[in-house]
Amino acid sequence: MIAPLAAWLPPPVASYGFAALVLLAVGLEAARLAARERRGLVERLAGPLFRPAESGAVSGASTLALGYALTWWLFPGPAAARAIAVAAIADPVAATIGTHFAPGSERKTWIGSAAFALAAGVALLLASVPPASAAAASAASALAERVPWRASDNVAVPVLTAAVLTWLA
């Protein structure tokens, strides 16, 4: 939802919106991580935004906000919006498929990465990206999704996807 909204808004307004998103994420992280007694309260109020495995660490939601913002600030609006949409659509697909075919696995699975690439490709084709560019960008984004460090793919996927789309434009 954030990608079409950002593409629809005037670029300066979208830029300020992404800045606000990052500031909100940093504020929530600071409140959550600063004191153990507040951590539980912030996590309960935020609901599923924070995963139990992220307790005491920077959350995937915050790194995703950073990835979206960096993508928007570094690349042209159309490429950034498409890359943000890829991250928003393909990552949950990969997690769902990967978890289904490898239950209990904490690591990324190749079946999840294949599902990611397929979902990314479909999203890009639906966003009117030429087929060859969609294939290259979805392959690059699927490779970025494989980054092994926790939550780093939330920054790598949209940034690399936008870079490939910009380069191929």
Sequence and secondary structure as in RCSB ss.txt:
>XXXX:A:sequence
MIAPLAAWLPPPVASYGFAALVLLAVGLEAARLAARERRGLVERLAGPLFRPAESGAVSGASTLALGYALTWWLF
PGPAAARAIAVAAIADPVAATIGTHFAPGSERKTWIGSAAFALAAGVALLLASVPPASAAAASAASALAERVPWR
ASDNVAVPVLTAAVLTWLA
>XXXX:A:secstr
 HHHHHHHS HHHHHHHHHHHHHHHHHHHHHHHH HHHHHHHHHHHGGGS GGGTTS  HHHHHHHHHHHHHHHS
 HHHHHHHHHHHHHHHHHHHHHHHHHSTT  S  HHHHHHHHHHHHHHHHHTT  HHHHHHHHHHHHHHHT  ST
TTHHHHHHHHHHHHHHHH 
